[in-house]
Amino acid sequence: MIKYLPFRIFVYSIFISLVFACKNDAKIVQNEYKIASDTINFQWQKLKQGGFTINHGAILIPVKLEGIDKTFKMQLDLGIDHNVIYGDTLRAITSAYPALQNNIQHRDGYDVFYNKIHFGNQQPIVQDSLMVQKNFGKSENLKDFDIIGTLGANEIKNRILLIDFKSQQLVITEKLEDWEANSFSYTPLGFKNNQLYLDLFTNGSKNAVVYNTHASLFPFATIDADLFKSITKEKNTEIKKLKSWGEEITFTGRDITTKIRIADVNLPINNRKAFFTEAEKVSENLKSENLKAVIGSDLFMHNTIVIDLINNRFGIK
């Protein structure tokens, strides 16, 4: 069994996520990307926590380690600033390939594993060092698992990430062609503490939110009671209770009934719920940055987005 992040961290990652440099030659035909040399096909990892099943829990990207004839997968988590390999998983890898034990270097309180890593399309990953997260991952036979770690925001800093959710493809580049850039509707994007800050509009008001590319338990989660009431109706209310650091946190969920948009694009709200909590351990982190909510990838399943960390903008189409 994969050992997931401790549940207290998972709850926190609902709001502030805790637990690729390549040449752009992808083309859009009828608003969809063709498979090109820099296109990365990704998969979704389902997550189960606290009785919930999250269909779009984490983006899994295929990777290859030098010296191993096997394709692995790593989660894309822009909430951390370094690449990680799971310690128990690394032990299984070095048991099968003892020479790779020499690639582990000990630091003050942690280990680092060095290896030339490539995406499934053979493009090199920016960093060749993986921080080892001890007591995490799988330790069984190498052939019995494929998820080995996490790719962080360091892979897209000063770059542009495009994610086509419908086709389950992404591209990382350093420049958009004009015809590509002009196909998106943009809003300013802030990137601080490895979090993506942008504005969401509803009922004529602008609300600062954070977009979490990693596991999102709820499509829309807010700490602002007025915002919650303005986009939902009281019918079909449900209560979710989760535990974090020994404290039970209550979330109130209702159907989203009011249009919400990013830039000029309305987001899908059918069968989507917004959740609200007053829990201090959750709200203090958002309030410190004047944020009202967190949105997850579930709101973009029919869209292509661009996270442009060169021009500091978020695009959607």
N, C-alpha and C positions, 0 to 999 in steps of 0.2 A: 504494500500500500504506500502511496505517496504521502509523506508527512507534510500537510499543509501548514502555512504560517499559523502560529498560535491564534486562537479565535479572537483574543482581545486585540491583536494587531489587525485581523481581518475586519473587525467592526470599524476600526479607525480608518482602514483603507477604503471603506465605503465613501468617505469624504475626502481624505488626503492620502493618496495611495502609498501604502507601506508594503506589504506582503503580506555606418552603412554607406559609407561614401561610395557612390557608383555613378557611372556615366548615364545620363538620361536619354534613352532612345525609345521609350514607350510611346505608342501612338494611340490616339482616341479615334475610334470609328463608331459612329452612331452613339456617341456618349459613353462608350466603353473602351477600356484599354485592351489592346491586343497583347498577347504574351510576347515579351521582348527579352533581350539578354539581361536587362536590369530589373525585370519584374520578379517579385517574390510572392509565391503562392502561400497563403497562410491558412491555418485551421483554427477553429474555436475549441477551447477547452471548457467542458462543463465543470462547474464547481458545485459542491454540496456543503452547505454550512448551516447549522442550526435549524435543520428541517427544510431549508430552501434549496431548490435546484436552480442554478443560474446558467442558462443556455449559452450566453455570450460572456462567459466568465473571464477568459484571458485569450489573447492572440498568441498563437504558437507559430514560430518561424522555424523552418528547417535549416539546420547547420551541419557542417562537417568539421571534425577535428583532424588535424594533420596526423597521419600514421594509423588512422582507424578507418576501415572500410565499412562504415555504417553511417546512415543519416540520423541525426538526433533532432530534437526540437528544444527551443528555448522560448520562454515567455517574453513578450515585449511589455515592459513596465516603465513608463516615462516618469514614474514617481521616485525612482532611485537614480543615482548619478554614476553608477559603475556596473560592470558586468559581473555576474555571480555564477558559480558552479556549486552544486549541492555536494556537501562533504561526503555523505554516504554513497552518493552516486559516483563521485570521484574515486572512492576506495574500490568500487566494483570495476571501474575503468582501469585503474592501475594494477588491479589483480590480474586482469586479462592481458594487459600490456605493461609489464613491469618496468620497461625502460622509461615510461612516462613519469615514474616516481621521481626521476631526476628533474622534472619540470616544476616541481613544487618547491617554493622558497618560503622560508619561515620569516615572518616579520614580528614586530612587537605585539603579541596578542592575537595574531591572525596569520593565515597562510594565503599564498597567492599561487595560482596554477598558470603557467605560461604555455601557450600553444597557438599556432597559426590557425585561426578559425575562419571558415568561409560560410556564406549563406548557401542555400541549396542551389542557387544559380552560379556558384563558384566565385562570386564577388567577395573580396576579403572584408572581414569585419574590422572596424577602425582599431579597436584595442585588441592586443594579443595577451592580455592578462585578465584572469578571472579571479575575483575574490572568493575564497572558499567559505561557504556557510556551513559550519559544523553541525553534525547531528540532524541533517536534513536531506530529503530525497530518498532514493531507493538504494539498497545494498545487495539485491539479488543478482542473479546471473545477468551479464551484460545484454544478452539477447532478449531479456524479458522486459526491458523498459526503454523509453526513448526520450523522456523529458529530463534534461540534465541541468537546467539553470535558467537565468534571467538576463535579458539584455536591457540595459538602462538608457537613460536620456543622453548619456555621453555619445551614443551612436548617431544622434540626430542634431546635436548642438551645432549651430552655424550651418545647418542644412535644411532641406525641405523634405517632409514626409507626406506622401499622398497615400490615402487608404481608400480603395474601392470596396466597400462593404458588400455590395451585391455580387461582385465577382470573386470576393475573398482574395484580393491581390493588393500588394502595396509596392511602392517605388520610393527609394531614397535618392535624392539628387541634390545638386548644388545650384541648379538653374532651371527655371521653367521657360519653355518657349512661349512667345506671346499668345499663340492660339490656345495654349494650355491655360495660362494665367487668366486669360479673358473669359474663360468658361465658368469661373467661380464667382460667387458673391462673398465679399470679405467683411470682416470686422476686426478691429485691432486685437492683438494677442499679446498678453504678458507672459513671461516665463520666469518664475521666481521659485527658488527652493524646489526645482524640478517639478513644478506644477504649472498647468496651462490655464491662465486666467483670461476670460473673455466675457462679453456682454450678451445676455439673453433678454429678449423683449417680450412683454406680455401686457395687455391692457394699456398700451401706451407708455409703460414704464420700462426703464432700463435697469437690469439687475446683474450685478457682478457675480459670476459663477466660476467654478473650476471644472474642467473636463478631465475625467479620469479614464485613461485608456486601459487600465488594469481592471480587476474584478469590480463590478458595480452591482451591488445587491439590488438596488433600486434604479430605474431609469432616471428618476428625478428625486432628489432628497434635499430638503430645505430645513433651515433653522428659523426661518422667518414666518411667523404665524399669519401675517397679513398677505404675504405672497401665496402661501398655501391656500388660504381661503379664497383668494381672488382667481385661482386657476382650477379649483375643484368644487364639487357639490357634495353636500353632506351624505347623500345616499351612497350605499355600497361601501360604507366605512369598514376598514379592517384594522386590527391591532397586531403588531408584530413585537415580540419581546426577545431581545438578545442580551447576552452577558458580555461585559467587557471589564477586565481587571476586577472581577468579582461583583461588579455592579450591574444590575439589570436595567437595560435601556429600552424604553418604549417608543415605538414608531407608530404613528397613525397614518394610514394610507387611504386615499380616495382616488376615484377616476379623474383623470385630467379632462376638463370639459372646455377650457378656454385655449384659444390659439396661442402657441408660443413659437418664437422664431429666433433664428440667428442670422444676422445681416438681413437679407431680403427673402430668406427661405423659411417657410413654415415647417416645423417638425411634426412628424406623425404622432398623434395623441390617442388614436383609437386603441382601446385595450391597454393603455398605459396608465400607470398610477403614479401619483406624487406622494411622497412620504414626508412627514414632519416629526421632528423631535425637539424637546427642550433640554435634553441631557447636557449638562455642563461640560462633561468630558469630551463631548462631540462639538458643541457649539463654540467653545472657547478658541478652538483652532481656526474656525472660519471667521469668527468675529475679529480676531487679531489682524486679519487681512481684509476686513470689510467685505467679506463674501457672504452671499445669501444662500447658496445652494451648490450642489454637485450634480452634474449630469454624466451619464454613462454612455457607452457605445450603442446601447439598445435603441437610442433615439435616432441613430444614423444608418440603420440597416438597409435603407433604400437610397442611400446617398454615397457620394464620394466627397471626402474632405481633404483639405491640405493644411498641414501644420507647418507654416513657413517661419522658421527661426532665423532667417536672413533678413526678411523685411518685417518681421514681427506682426504677422497677420494670420488669421484663421479663415479659411475659405470653405465654402460648402456649395454643392450643386446636386 
